[in-house]
Amino acid sequence: MKRTIVITGGTSGIGMYTAIGVAREGAKIVVTGRDPQRGAKGVETIQRESAITIFLLHSATSRLWLRSDDSRRTSAWRIRRSTFS
């Protein structure tokens, strides 16, 4: 698998296990969350599965909006340009 997967709330729980699962398949992982410390721990855990992983801080005022198709496309474009280029 040569994809980049964005997982909101991927720093713990089901989001973390989802990230680990797709990491095992070879995807690059972008996890978002509201807590930078949990984000750092989550990235460390996911990277043990040999995945390229980054954390993006997600807050009510961030530019990561997922409410519509257009906003998801825009957010994906911004993530792609800023993280893996």
PAVO-71127 format. One record per residue: x, y, z of N, C-alpha, C, O, CB in turn; residue in one letter. Coordinates in steps of 0.2 Angstrom, whole numbers. Glycine has a CB too. Example, Ala and Ser with C-alpha at 12.3 -4.5 7.8 and 13.67 -1.06 7.14 Angstrom:
2
66  -28  39  62  -22  39  66  -16  39  71  -17  42  57  -22  45  A
64  -11  35  68  -5  36  64  0  39  67  6  40  70  -3  29  S
END
This chain:
85
4  -6  0  0  0  0  4  6  0  9  7  4  -5  0  6  M
3  11  -5  7  17  -5  2  23  -5  2  27  -9  11  17  -12  K
-1  23  1  -6  29  2  -4  32  9  0  30  13  -13  26  3  R
-6  39  9  -6  42  15  -13  42  18  -18  44  15  -3  50  14  T
-13  40  24  -20  40  28  -20  45  33  -15  46  37  -21  33  31  I
-25  49  34  -26  54  39  -31  51  44  -37  49  42  -29  61  36  V
-29  51  50  -34  48  55  -35  53  61  -30  55  64  -31  41  58  I
-41  56  61  -42  61  66  -43  57  73  -46  52  73  -49  65  64  T
-40  60  78  -41  57  84  -36  50  85  -38  45  88  -48  55  86  G
-31  50  81  -27  44  81  -22  43  86  -17  39  85  -24  44  74  G
-22  47  91  -17  47  97  -19  41  102  -15  40  106  -17  53  100  T
-25  39  102  -27  34  107  -33  30  104  -36  31  99  -28  37  114  S
-35  25  108  -41  21  107  -41  18  100  -36  16  97  -47  25  108  G
-47  18  97  -49  15  90  -45  18  85  -43  15  80  -56  15  89  I
-44  25  86  -40  28  81  -33  26  80  -30  25  75  -40  36  82  G
-30  25  86  -23  22  87  -22  15  84  -18  14  80  -21  22  94  M
-27  11  85  -27  4  83  -28  4  75  -25  0  72  -32  0  86  Y
-32  9  73  -33  9  65  -27  12  62  -25  9  57  -39  14  64  T
-23  16  65  -17  19  62  -12  13  62  -8  12  57  -14  25  67  A
-11  9  68  -7  4  68  -8  -1  62  -4  -4  59  -7  0  75  I
-15  -3  61  -17  -8  56  -15  -5  49  -12  -10  46  -24  -9  57  G
-16  1  48  -14  3  41  -6  4  40  -4  4  35  -18  9  39  V
-3  6  46  4  6  46  7  -1  44  12  -1  40  7  9  53  A
4  -6  46  7  -13  45  6  -14  38  10  -18  35  3  -18  49  R
2  -11  34  1  -12  27  5  -7  23  5  -8  17  -7  -11  25  E
9  -3  26  14  1  23  12  8  21  15  12  17  16  -2  16  G
6  10  24  4  17  22  8  22  27  10  21  32  -4  18  24  A
8  28  24  11  34  28  5  37  32  -1  37  30  14  40  23  K
6  38  38  1  40  43  1  47  45  7  50  47  1  35  49  I
-4  51  45  -5  57  48  -10  57  53  -16  55  52  -7  63  42  V
-9  58  59  -14  57  65  -15  65  67  -10  69  67  -11  53  71  V
-21  66  69  -23  73  71  -25  72  79  -28  66  80  -28  76  67  T
-24  77  83  -27  76  89  -26  83  92  -23  88  89  -23  71  93  G
-29  84  99  -29  90  102  -23  91  107  -22  97  110  -35  92  105  R
-20  86  109  -15  86  114  -8  84  111  -7  78  109  -17  81  119  D
-3  89  111  3  88  107  7  82  111  11  78  108  7  94  108  P
6  81  118  10  76  121  7  69  119  11  65  118  10  77  129  Q
1  68  119  -2  62  117  0  61  110  1  55  108  -10  62  118  R
0  66  106  2  65  99  9  63  98  10  58  94  1  72  95  G
14  65  102  20  63  101  21  55  103  24  51  100  25  67  106  A
17  54  109  17  47  111  14  42  106  16  37  104  14  46  118  K
9  45  103  5  41  97  10  40  91  10  34  89  -1  44  95  G
13  45  89  18  44  83  23  39  85  25  35  81  21  51  82  V
26  39  91  31  35  93  28  27  93  32  23  90  34  36  100  E
22  26  95  19  20  95  18  17  88  20  11  86  13  20  99  T
15  21  84  14  20  77  20  18  73  21  14  69  10  25  73  I
26  22  74  32  21  71  35  15  72  39  13  68  37  27  72  Q
34  12  78  36  5  79  34  0  74  37  -5  73  34  3  86  R
29  2  70  26  -3  65  29  -1  58  27  -3  53  19  -2  65  E
35  3  58  39  5  52  35  9  48  36  9  42  41  -2  49  S
31  13  50  27  18  46  30  25  47  32  27  52  20  18  48  A
30  29  41  31  36  42  25  39  45  19  38  42  33  39  34  I
26  42  50  20  45  54  22  52  56  27  54  58  19  41  60  T
17  56  56  17  63  58  11  65  62  6  62  61  18  68  53  I
11  70  67  6  72  71  4  79  69  9  83  68  7  72  78  F
-2  81  68  -5  87  66  -9  89  72  -14  86  73  -8  88  59  L
-8  95  75  -12  97  80  -19  99  77  -19  103  72  -9  103  84  L
-24  97  80  -31  98  78  -35  102  83  -35  100  89  -35  92  76  H
-38  108  82  -42  111  87  -48  115  83  -48  114  77  -37  117  90  S
-52  117  87  -58  120  84  -56  126  79  -60  128  75  -63  123  89  A
-50  129  80  -48  135  76  -43  133  70  -41  137  66  -45  140  80  T
-41  126  70  -37  124  65  -40  124  58  -46  125  57  -34  117  67  S
-35  123  53  -38  123  46  -40  116  44  -41  115  38  -33  126  42  R
-40  112  48  -42  105  46  -49  104  47  -52  103  53  -38  99  51  L
-53  105  42  -60  105  42  -62  99  38  -60  97  33  -63  111  39  W
-67  95  41  -69  88  38  -76  88  37  -79  82  36  -67  83  42  L
-80  93  37  -87  93  37  -90  92  30  -96  90  29  -90  100  40  R
-86  94  25  -89  93  18  -84  90  13  -78  90  15  -92  100  15  S
-86  88  7  -81  85  3  -76  90  1  -70  89  0  -85  83  -4  D
-78  97  -1  -73  102  -3  -68  103  3  -62  104  2  -77  108  -4  D
-70  104  9  -66  105  15  -61  99  16  -55  100  17  -70  107  21  S
-63  93  15  -59  87  15  -54  87  10  -48  86  11  -63  81  15  R
-56  89  4  -51  89  -2  -46  95  0  -40  94  -1  -54  91  -8  R
-48  100  2  -43  106  4  -39  104  9  -33  105  9  -47  112  6  T
-41  101  15  -37  99  20  -32  94  18  -26  94  20  -41  96  26  S
-34  89  14  -29  84  11  -24  87  7  -18  85  7  -33  78  7  A
-26  92  3  -21  95  -1  -16  99  3  -10  98  2  -24  100  -6  W
-18  102  8  -13  106  13  -9  101  16  -3  102  17  -17  110  18  R
-12  95  19  -8  90  22  -2  88  17  4  87  19  -12  84  25  I
-4  86  12  0  83  7  6  88  5  12  86  5  -3  81  0  R
5  94  4  10  99  3  14  100  9  20  102  8  6  106  0  R
12  100  15  16  102  20  19  97  24  24  98  28  11  106  25  S
18  91  22  21  85  26  25  81  23  30  79  25  15  81  29  T
23  79  17  27  73  13  30  76  7  32  71  3  23  67  12  F
31  82  6  34  84  0  41  85  0  45  87  -5  31  91  -3  S
END
